[in-house]
Amino acid sequence: MLAAAPTTVYNFPSQSSGRRPSRRLATCSASLNDRTAVLRRILELPGLHQGPACFDALSATLVERAGFDFCFTSGFSVSAARLGLPDTGLISYGEMVDQGRLITSAVSIPVIGDADNGYGNAMNVKRTVRGYVRAGFAGLILEDQVSPKACGQTRDRRVVSREEAVMRIKAAVDARKETESDIVIVARTDSRQALSFEESLQRSRAFADAGADVLFIDALASKEEMKAFCEVAPSIPKMANMLEGGGKTPILNPLELEEIGYKLVAYPLSLIGVSIRAMQDALSAIKGGRVPPPGSMLSFEEMKELLGFDTYYEEEKRYAAKTDWSSQRVSSDAYITRKMGQEDTSENSQVVQAPIVEVLNPSTYENYGAGGSRSPFSDLWSRVLRIKITGRDGLEKLDLRIPAGLLNNITNIVPAVAGVNIKELLDDAGSEVGGKLLLDFNDSMGDRIQVFLE
């Protein structure tokens, strides 16, 4: 069930926290139809609604956590991030669908996908709509440019005929019906720059008649043109594009855009632009023998929280096995099987000899390194315990080495030594030079257990 209309007009994000505010229009379990319904609800709500443009799953996650109720994908940004190439028709339909699937899977808010010019004729447009529906988009933007397309508000913009442009929108509407979806169709024309302002208005009217849900004229050159556009087909929502960094359309604030008559506004380059600059600054610091200053990047803990490490670990506990062997264990499968109570048979008595394995946990060794002060027996970190198990048949079952400081893990490796005060044995032998046999006994299964301090 959708949330009631908010009392605020704009979806301004909270600056005090990285988490989404309590007012939400989407839920984490939202299906595609749910998200499409949420997007249509947004179009019905009063006021202007802001949608930053993302380019991957992480940037989309940041948009959602910042408190926005929907977002766009930017073909310019996706091409830059995925290919490192300009938005000149080089990125393919398949690559855009694949990137879109990753983006929509990472968030619960509706995402409006950049579908360029539909990647071909009207039949290609139908395939594009079907693919974008399957990818999880709640809406898509279709242009009337020729192939290969040009990036918005750049040179050499060319468009197909008005009739062909309208047929693309009709094909998209038909594909929506055929897929039994309600995906929102945003009809964009680039004819203002390619032909004339009057032609862009005529095409917008025709797109509305063909069934478009939202109208968008790119590269409008003045506030007056923007007002005239919003008067076309008054019942159809209008979309504005605030090209950061300098474009042909005036940069207006949300209050001004709402006053003119816009319903949606996209910010296509903010996230990719600041990302590029931040990475350049970081690389300059590294090349100069430094690291980025703390204020310029998240701490490691903040990164882990953002990416959901803690949530992952909590959920992982639900599936933990009752016997949770430590990461330091190395054992013979045959030995463990026999310790679990299975009878020894002639078939499994001839086991393959396990190789000698040296086990060391680098992070633990760093925290409790030799000579350190964090453990009462830290000097033993320079010593090694060798654990050797020989079966009653004379075959070697296990031969491994671990740092002497990993006392608590020995019983995980060899349960038979549980109850033995190995710490006391280590204290007695700690000052001796060379190796010493600490333990030598036969367990209940008849296997010989030996522990050496090396």
C-alpha positions as CSV (number, residue, x, y, z in Angstrom):
1,M,0.0,0.0,0.0
2,L,1.4,3.4,-1.0
3,A,2.1,6.1,1.5
4,A,-0.2,9.1,1.8
5,A,0.8,12.3,0.1
6,P,3.5,14.1,2.2
7,T,3.0,17.5,3.6
8,T,6.3,18.7,2.2
9,V,6.6,19.7,-1.4
10,Y,10.1,18.7,-2.2
11,N,12.1,15.5,-1.4
12,F,15.1,17.4,-0.1
13,P,17.6,14.8,1.4
14,S,18.6,15.0,5.0
15,Q,22.2,16.2,5.5
16,S,22.6,15.0,9.0
17,S,22.6,11.3,8.3
18,G,23.5,8.8,5.6
19,R,20.3,6.9,6.2
20,R,17.0,7.5,4.5
21,P,14.5,9.5,6.4
22,S,11.4,7.8,7.8
23,R,9.1,9.0,5.1
24,R,9.4,6.4,2.2
25,L,7.4,5.7,-0.8
26,A,9.0,2.4,-1.6
27,T,9.8,-0.7,0.5
28,C,12.8,-3.0,0.3
29,S,10.6,-5.8,-0.8
30,A,9.0,-3.8,-3.6
31,S,8.5,-5.7,-6.8
32,L,8.7,-4.1,-10.3
33,N,5.0,-3.4,-10.3
34,D,5.2,-1.9,-6.9
35,R,8.0,0.4,-7.9
36,T,6.1,1.4,-11.1
37,A,3.1,2.2,-9.0
38,V,5.3,4.3,-6.6
39,L,6.7,6.2,-9.6
40,R,3.2,6.9,-10.9
41,R,2.2,8.0,-7.4
42,I,5.1,10.4,-7.4
43,L,3.8,11.9,-10.7
44,E,0.4,12.5,-9.1
45,L,1.8,14.2,-5.9
46,P,2.0,18.0,-5.8
47,G,5.3,19.8,-6.2
48,L,8.5,19.1,-8.0
49,H,10.4,15.8,-7.5
50,Q,14.2,15.6,-7.7
51,G,16.0,12.6,-9.2
52,P,19.8,12.5,-9.2
53,A,21.3,10.3,-12.0
54,C,23.2,7.2,-10.8
55,F,25.6,5.1,-12.9
56,D,26.1,1.9,-10.9
57,A,24.8,0.0,-7.9
58,L,26.8,1.9,-5.4
59,S,25.8,5.4,-6.6
60,A,22.1,4.2,-6.7
61,T,22.5,3.0,-3.1
62,L,23.8,6.4,-2.1
63,V,20.9,8.2,-3.8
64,E,18.4,6.1,-1.9
65,R,20.2,6.5,1.5
66,A,20.3,10.3,0.9
67,G,16.5,10.3,1.0
68,F,15.4,10.5,-2.6
69,D,12.3,8.6,-3.6
70,F,13.5,7.8,-7.2
71,C,16.5,8.3,-9.4
72,F,17.5,8.2,-13.1
73,T,20.3,6.4,-14.8
74,S,22.5,8.6,-17.0
75,G,23.7,7.1,-20.3
76,F,26.6,9.6,-20.2
77,S,27.7,8.4,-16.7
78,V,27.1,4.7,-17.4
79,S,29.2,4.9,-20.6
80,A,31.9,6.8,-18.6
81,A,32.0,4.4,-15.7
82,R,31.5,1.1,-17.5
83,L,33.5,1.8,-20.7
84,G,35.5,4.9,-20.0
85,L,34.2,6.2,-23.3
86,P,32.0,9.2,-24.4
87,D,28.2,8.9,-24.7
88,T,28.2,8.8,-28.5
89,G,26.2,5.6,-29.1
90,L,29.2,3.3,-28.3
91,I,27.5,1.6,-25.3
92,S,25.1,-1.1,-26.4
93,Y,21.6,-2.1,-25.4
94,G,22.9,-5.2,-23.7
95,E,25.4,-3.3,-21.6
96,M,22.8,-0.8,-20.5
97,V,20.3,-3.5,-19.6
98,D,23.0,-5.4,-17.6
99,Q,24.0,-2.3,-15.8
100,G,20.4,-1.5,-15.1
101,R,19.7,-4.9,-13.6
102,L,22.6,-4.4,-11.1
103,I,21.3,-0.9,-10.3
104,T,17.6,-1.8,-9.7
105,S,18.7,-4.9,-7.7
106,A,20.6,-2.7,-5.3
107,V,17.8,-0.3,-4.3
108,S,14.1,-0.3,-3.5
109,I,13.2,3.0,-5.0
110,P,12.0,3.4,-8.6
111,V,14.6,3.9,-11.2
112,I,14.0,5.6,-14.6
113,G,16.4,4.1,-17.2
114,D,18.1,6.0,-20.0
115,A,17.1,4.0,-23.1
116,D,18.7,6.3,-25.6
117,N,16.9,6.1,-29.0
118,G,15.6,2.6,-28.4
119,Y,18.6,1.2,-30.2
120,G,17.1,1.1,-33.6
121,N,13.7,1.2,-35.3
122,A,10.2,0.7,-33.7
123,M,10.8,-3.1,-33.4
124,N,14.1,-2.5,-31.6
125,V,12.2,-0.1,-29.3
126,K,9.7,-2.9,-28.4
127,R,12.6,-5.2,-27.5
128,T,14.2,-2.4,-25.5
129,V,11.0,-1.8,-23.5
130,R,10.7,-5.6,-22.8
131,G,14.3,-5.7,-21.7
132,Y,14.0,-2.7,-19.4
133,V,10.9,-4.2,-17.8
134,R,12.8,-7.4,-17.1
135,A,15.7,-5.4,-15.8
136,G,13.5,-3.9,-13.1
137,F,13.2,-0.3,-14.3
138,A,10.1,1.6,-13.3
139,G,10.4,4.0,-16.2
140,L,12.5,4.7,-19.3
141,I,13.4,7.7,-21.4
142,L,13.2,7.3,-25.2
143,E,14.8,9.9,-27.6
144,D,14.1,10.7,-31.2
145,Q,17.7,10.9,-32.3
146,V,19.2,9.0,-35.2
147,S,21.8,6.2,-34.8
148,P,24.5,6.6,-33.6
149,K,23.1,9.1,-31.2
150,A,24.9,12.1,-29.8
151,C,25.2,13.1,-26.1
152,G,22.6,15.6,-24.9
153,Q,23.5,19.3,-25.4
154,T,26.6,18.5,-27.5
155,R,27.2,19.1,-31.2
156,D,26.0,17.2,-34.3
157,R,22.5,16.5,-32.9
158,R,20.3,14.9,-35.6
159,V,16.7,13.5,-35.2
160,V,14.5,11.1,-37.2
161,S,11.3,12.4,-38.8
162,R,8.4,13.4,-36.6
163,E,6.4,10.5,-37.9
164,E,9.2,8.0,-37.1
165,A,9.6,9.5,-33.7
166,V,5.9,9.1,-32.9
167,M,6.0,5.5,-34.1
168,R,8.8,4.8,-31.5
169,I,6.5,6.0,-28.7
170,K,3.6,4.0,-30.0
171,A,5.8,0.9,-30.2
172,A,6.8,1.5,-26.6
173,V,3.2,1.8,-25.5
174,D,2.4,-1.4,-27.3
175,A,5.3,-3.2,-25.7
176,R,4.2,-2.1,-22.3
177,K,0.7,-3.6,-22.9
178,E,2.3,-6.8,-24.3
179,T,4.4,-7.2,-21.2
180,E,1.4,-6.5,-18.9
181,S,3.6,-3.9,-17.1
182,D,2.9,-0.3,-16.3
183,I,6.4,1.0,-17.0
184,V,6.4,4.8,-17.2
185,I,7.4,6.1,-20.7
186,V,9.2,9.4,-20.8
187,A,9.3,10.8,-24.4
188,R,12.3,13.0,-25.1
189,T,12.9,15.1,-28.2
190,D,16.3,16.6,-29.2
191,S,14.7,18.6,-32.0
192,R,15.1,21.9,-30.2
193,Q,18.8,21.8,-30.9
194,A,18.6,19.8,-34.1
195,L,15.8,21.7,-35.8
196,S,13.8,24.4,-34.0
197,F,11.9,25.2,-30.8
198,E,8.6,25.1,-32.6
199,E,9.3,21.6,-33.9
200,S,10.1,20.4,-30.4
201,L,6.7,21.7,-29.2
202,Q,4.9,20.0,-32.1
203,R,6.7,16.7,-31.3
204,S,5.8,16.9,-27.6
205,R,2.1,17.3,-28.5
206,A,2.3,14.3,-30.8
207,F,4.1,12.2,-28.1
208,A,1.4,13.0,-25.6
209,D,-1.3,11.9,-28.1
210,A,0.7,8.7,-28.7
211,G,0.5,7.7,-25.1
212,A,3.7,9.1,-23.4
213,D,3.4,9.5,-19.6
214,V,6.0,12.3,-19.3
215,L,7.3,14.8,-21.8
216,F,10.9,16.1,-22.0
217,I,12.5,18.6,-24.4
218,D,16.3,18.7,-24.1
219,A,18.4,21.8,-24.5
220,L,15.8,24.4,-24.1
221,A,17.6,27.7,-24.3
222,S,15.7,30.1,-22.0
223,K,13.3,30.3,-19.1
224,E,10.7,31.6,-21.6
225,E,11.1,28.4,-23.7
226,M,10.7,26.3,-20.6
227,K,7.5,28.0,-19.7
228,A,6.1,27.6,-23.2
229,F,6.9,23.9,-23.1
230,C,5.1,23.4,-19.8
231,E,1.9,24.8,-21.4
232,V,1.9,22.0,-24.0
233,A,-0.5,19.2,-23.1
234,P,-1.0,20.5,-19.5
235,S,-2.3,17.2,-18.1
236,I,1.0,15.4,-19.0
237,P,3.9,15.8,-16.5
238,K,7.0,17.6,-17.7
239,M,10.6,16.8,-17.0
240,A,13.6,19.2,-16.8
241,N,17.3,18.4,-17.1
242,M,19.7,20.5,-15.1
243,L,23.0,19.9,-16.8
244,E,25.6,20.7,-14.1
245,G,28.8,22.4,-15.1
246,G,27.3,24.4,-17.9
247,G,24.7,23.5,-20.6
248,K,22.3,25.2,-22.9
249,T,19.4,25.1,-20.4
250,P,19.4,27.6,-17.5
251,I,20.1,26.1,-14.1
252,L,17.0,26.9,-12.0
253,N,16.3,26.0,-8.4
254,P,13.4,23.6,-7.5
255,L,11.1,26.4,-6.5
256,E,11.6,28.1,-9.9
257,L,11.1,24.9,-11.8
258,E,7.8,24.1,-9.9
259,E,6.5,27.6,-10.5
260,I,7.1,27.1,-14.3
261,G,5.2,23.8,-14.2
262,Y,7.7,21.0,-14.1
263,K,7.1,17.8,-12.2
264,L,10.4,15.9,-12.5
265,V,14.0,17.2,-12.6
266,A,17.1,15.2,-13.4
267,Y,20.7,16.0,-12.3
268,P,22.6,13.9,-14.8
269,L,26.3,14.7,-14.0
270,S,26.5,15.5,-10.3
271,L,27.5,12.0,-9.0
272,I,29.9,11.1,-11.9
273,G,31.4,14.6,-11.9
274,V,32.3,14.7,-8.2
275,S,33.5,11.1,-8.3
276,I,36.0,11.9,-11.1
277,R,37.3,14.9,-9.3
278,A,37.6,13.0,-6.0
279,M,39.5,10.2,-7.7
280,Q,41.9,12.6,-9.4
281,D,42.6,14.3,-6.1
282,A,43.2,10.9,-4.4
283,L,45.6,9.8,-7.2
284,S,47.5,13.0,-7.0
285,A,48.0,12.5,-3.2
286,I,49.2,8.9,-3.7
287,K,51.6,9.9,-6.4
288,G,53.0,12.5,-4.1
289,G,53.8,9.9,-1.5
290,R,50.7,10.7,0.6
291,V,47.3,9.2,1.2
292,P,44.0,11.1,0.8
293,P,43.3,13.2,3.9
294,P,40.7,11.8,6.4
295,G,38.2,14.4,5.6
296,S,38.2,13.5,1.9
297,M,37.1,9.9,2.3
298,L,35.0,7.7,4.5
299,S,36.7,5.7,7.2
300,F,37.0,1.9,6.7
301,E,34.3,1.4,9.3
302,E,31.9,3.8,7.5
303,M,32.5,2.0,4.2
304,K,31.7,-1.3,5.8
305,E,28.5,0.1,7.3
306,L,27.5,1.6,4.0
307,L,28.0,-1.7,2.1
308,G,26.2,-3.7,4.7
309,F,29.0,-5.8,6.3
310,D,27.3,-5.9,9.7
311,T,24.0,-6.9,8.2
312,Y,25.7,-9.6,6.3
313,Y,27.4,-11.0,9.4
314,E,24.2,-11.0,11.4
315,E,22.4,-12.9,8.8
316,E,25.3,-15.3,8.3
317,K,24.9,-16.4,11.9
318,R,21.6,-18.0,11.0
319,Y,23.4,-20.5,8.9
320,A,26.4,-21.2,11.1
321,A,27.1,-24.9,11.6
322,K,26.9,-26.2,15.2
323,T,30.6,-27.2,15.0
324,D,32.3,-24.0,13.9
325,W,36.0,-24.8,13.1
326,S,38.3,-21.9,13.4
327,S,40.0,-20.4,10.3
328,Q,43.3,-21.8,11.7
329,R,42.4,-25.5,11.6
330,V,44.1,-27.8,9.2
331,S,43.2,-31.5,9.5
332,S,43.1,-34.9,7.9
333,D,39.6,-35.7,6.7
334,A,40.1,-39.3,7.7
335,Y,41.2,-38.3,11.2
336,I,38.1,-36.1,11.8
337,T,35.8,-38.8,10.4
338,R,37.2,-41.3,12.9
339,K,36.9,-38.9,15.8
340,M,33.2,-38.4,15.0
341,G,32.7,-42.1,16.0
342,Q,32.7,-43.9,12.7
343,E,34.2,-47.4,12.7
344,D,37.5,-47.9,11.1
345,T,37.3,-50.3,8.2
346,S,39.8,-51.8,5.9
347,E,38.6,-49.5,3.1
348,N,39.2,-46.2,4.9
349,S,42.2,-47.3,7.0
350,Q,44.5,-46.8,4.0
351,V,44.3,-43.0,4.0
352,V,46.5,-40.6,2.0
353,Q,49.2,-39.0,4.0
354,A,48.4,-35.4,4.7
355,P,51.2,-32.9,3.8
356,I,53.0,-30.8,6.4
357,V,51.1,-27.5,6.6
358,E,52.2,-24.4,8.3
359,V,49.3,-22.2,9.5
360,L,49.5,-18.6,10.3
361,N,46.8,-15.9,10.7
362,P,48.5,-12.7,9.6
363,S,46.1,-10.3,11.2
364,T,46.3,-12.2,14.5
365,Y,50.1,-12.4,14.3
366,E,50.2,-8.7,13.7
367,N,48.1,-7.9,16.7
368,Y,50.0,-10.3,19.0
369,G,53.4,-10.2,17.4
370,A,56.6,-11.5,18.9
371,G,57.9,-9.1,21.5
372,G,54.6,-7.3,21.8
373,S,52.9,-6.5,25.1
374,R,49.3,-7.5,24.3
375,S,49.8,-11.1,25.5
376,P,51.5,-12.5,28.6
377,F,53.2,-15.1,26.4
378,S,53.8,-12.9,23.4
379,D,57.5,-14.0,23.2
380,L,56.2,-17.4,22.1
381,W,54.9,-15.9,18.9
382,S,58.4,-16.4,17.5
383,R,58.0,-20.2,18.3
384,V,56.0,-22.8,16.5
385,L,53.9,-25.7,17.7
386,R,54.1,-28.8,15.6
387,I,51.2,-31.2,16.0
388,K,51.7,-34.7,14.6
389,I,49.2,-37.6,14.6
390,T,50.2,-41.1,13.7
391,G,47.5,-43.8,13.3
392,R,47.6,-47.1,15.0
393,D,48.3,-48.6,11.6
394,G,51.5,-46.6,11.4
395,L,50.3,-44.2,8.8
396,E,50.6,-40.5,9.3
397,K,47.3,-38.8,9.7
398,L,48.3,-35.2,10.4
399,D,51.4,-33.0,10.5
400,L,51.0,-29.3,10.9
401,R,52.5,-26.2,12.4
402,I,50.9,-23.2,14.0
403,P,52.3,-20.2,15.9
404,A,52.7,-21.1,19.6
405,G,50.5,-18.1,20.6
406,L,47.4,-19.8,19.1
407,L,46.8,-21.9,22.1
408,N,43.0,-21.7,22.1
409,N,42.8,-23.2,18.6
410,I,44.8,-26.4,19.4
411,T,41.7,-28.2,20.8
412,N,39.8,-27.2,17.7
413,I,42.4,-29.0,15.6
414,V,43.0,-31.9,17.9
415,P,40.1,-32.4,20.4
416,A,42.1,-35.2,22.2
417,V,44.3,-32.6,23.9
418,A,41.3,-30.8,25.6
419,G,42.0,-30.5,29.3
420,V,45.8,-30.5,28.9
421,N,47.4,-27.3,30.3
422,I,49.4,-26.5,27.3
423,K,50.1,-23.0,28.5
424,E,51.9,-24.4,31.5
425,L,53.9,-26.6,29.3
426,L,54.8,-23.7,27.1
427,D,55.8,-21.6,30.1
428,D,58.2,-24.3,31.2
429,A,59.7,-24.8,27.8
430,G,59.6,-21.1,26.6
431,S,63.3,-20.4,27.5
432,E,64.7,-23.6,26.0
433,V,66.7,-23.4,22.8
434,G,65.7,-25.8,20.0
435,G,62.8,-28.1,19.9
436,K,61.1,-29.9,22.7
437,L,58.5,-32.7,22.8
438,L,55.6,-31.3,25.0
439,L,53.1,-34.1,24.6
440,D,53.2,-37.8,23.5
441,F,50.3,-40.1,24.1
442,N,47.7,-42.4,22.5
443,D,44.1,-41.3,22.3
444,S,41.1,-43.5,22.8
445,M,41.2,-44.5,19.1
446,G,44.7,-45.7,19.4
447,D,46.2,-42.8,17.5
448,R,49.5,-41.4,18.7
449,I,49.3,-37.6,19.4
450,Q,52.6,-35.6,19.6
451,V,53.0,-31.9,20.2
452,F,56.4,-30.3,19.7
453,L,57.7,-26.8,20.5
454,E,60.1,-25.7,17.8
